[in-house]
Amino acid sequence: MDEGGIPLLPDSLVYQIFLNLGPADVLAAGLVCHQWQAVSRDEFLWREQFYRYYQVARNVPRHPAATSWYEEFRRLYDTVPCVEVQTLREHTDQVLHLSFSHSGYQFASCSKDCTVKIWNNDLTISLLHSADMRPYNWSYTQFSQFNQDDSLLLASGVFLGPHNSSSGEIAVISLDTFALLSRVRNKPYDVFGCWLTDTSLISGNLHRIGDITSCSVLWLNNAFQDVESENVNVVKRLFKIQNLNASTIRTVMVADCSRFDSPELLLDASAPGADPGRVFDLSSDGEDQAVAPGPARTKGLRRLLEGRAQPQPSECALETKAAELLARGHTKAPERSTAAAGGKLLIFTTGCFTYSPHQIGIKQILPHQMTTAGPVLGEGRAPDAFFDALDHVIDVHGHIIGMGLSPDNSRAWPSGSVVADPMQPPPIAEEIDLLVFDLKTMREVKRALRAHRAYTPNDECFFIFLDVSRDFVASGAEDRHGYIWDRHYNICLAKLQHQDVVNSVAFSPQEQELLLTASDDATIKAWRSPRTVRVHQAPRPRPFFSWFASQRR
């Protein structure tokens, strides 16, 4: 300014100069005088800084909840949990899964060391309890989930049964006494299991029909199985679903859709047409005995086809065709709820072309199905209703390696891929795509940028546990990093380093500025946002711009 206090440079010229500076330099220049301070807070200036710094497409509007471009820039930079604050080394082998309690006060971890550890989520995280599952003949623990009131913990692991055939088992642990309340068999083990209500959980079983056909049975189990009366059910069958081409149901989870006004919109799918004629005699000695197509039936089908001038189908193709005929006319159509709201959806990965999971199956759970009371083992089912039909199927055309209740994670198949052999799925890409589906419309709504990578082939493909918060999505990867994206702008904001594969990530449900990551390097890392780090380290928070200037990333 001159001696009279009049600025020597007009605001427009200062604005043009500031456009050529980076965000930290603009904030520092704003400390020079009142004029520069005013220009450094200009909305148009920070809009340009935002799009340029975060490389967001210009046609993407500002977040609807944002009050200004400056505050939105600050939110993405200052509230992302990207600062490592603690490393937990109590596990002695690969850490596979993390889950928070709904209150956010505790979290649980599962590991190849065959323990389930429960932690206190204080400012400094501390170990509260460690449950060793090796005395129960477990190989390792792989998944955990707190029930809604945080009184019970579901822990899932690989159970080594007779003849070295691995299946799964689910254990329920009291969080008051840490006592083991019940154990439930779970097959295959990558069903994982989940809570349906505070006291009932879902498990799976698998019954082989042929070489590449089977049926998956999903069971509802009471968490407290030491009932006094033998007339009280502790288990009830929910659904029985046919599997083709060596596929199975995996990764079961429950979504509560009561927040929607009309749950029927979630299941807007017409029931498949059924052939009223009976194809096979489905009589069996037991409820869970599956009727195999059998050599006689497949040979009969082959003789029928031999008279036609066409290439001879393989044994696998014949078995699949026989299984489809088996189910035609003998599959129970989806029930429709008459309730106005409050429905729950059962969501799982599955497939119909090959053994690698490439589809998302969705089935509505009706109110009368949410308790083990009432008819058992399929009572009330018509004698010809051998299988349950899915309400909706979403095909992602790729190998699903992770799924959450907002996005799902997959590795795409090459464009134009055709599955000729169910035991030889198409090769999968190294890049991992993050997809988001709207459960109301059952449609894909956006695709996140590819930032993380995977290298495991089809026959060894692993599972990544991702998580979603109000504003962010996080995922692990085989490239030894965790990743955080912004849900609105669809951009990768942070890359969190480990020494090995990152298997699981978990946001605190009460504080999205805290993220945990678990890795094959046997560690759990806690990450906080720059803002919370400043708050915890200093009596008085430092200004945002001083942190930005000293901690550029």
Salt bridges, closest charged atoms under 4 A:
ASP25 OD1 - ARG552 NH2 3.51
GLU43 OE1 - ARG62 NH1 3.21
GLU48 OE2 - ARG58 NH1 3.06
GLU72 OE2 - ARG75 NH2 2.94
ASP78 OD2 - ARG74 NE 3.91
ASP78 OD1 - ARG534 NH1 2.85
GLU84 OE1 - LYS525 NZ 3.52
ASP113 OD2 - HIS91 ND1 2.93
ASP132 OD1 - ARG134 NE 3.01
ASP150 OD1 - HIS102 ND1 3.15
GLU169 OE1 - ARG183 NE 2.97
GLU169 OE2 - ARG185 NE 3.92
ASP190 OD2 - ARG250 NE 3.62
GLU287 OE2 - ARG237 NH1 2.02
GLU315 OE2 - ARG302 NH2 3.03
GLU335 OE2 - LYS332 NZ 3.26
ASP388 OD1 - ARG381 NH1 3.24
GLU430 OE1 - ARG453 NH2 2.53
GLU431 OE1 - ARG450 NH1 3.99
GLU431 OE2 - ARG453 NH1 3.64
ASP433 OD2 - ARG447 NH1 2.56
ASP433 OD1 - ARG450 NE 2.41
GLU444 OE2 - ARG447 NE 3.98
ASP471 OD2 - ARG75 NH1 3.89
ASP471 OD2 - ARG470 NH2 3.00
ASP479 OD1 - HIS481 ND1 3.94
ASP486 OD1 - ARG75 NH2 3.12
GLU511 OE2 - ARG528 NH1 3.37
GLU513 OE2 - ARG531 NH2 3.06
ASP521 OD2 - HIS498 ND1 3.04
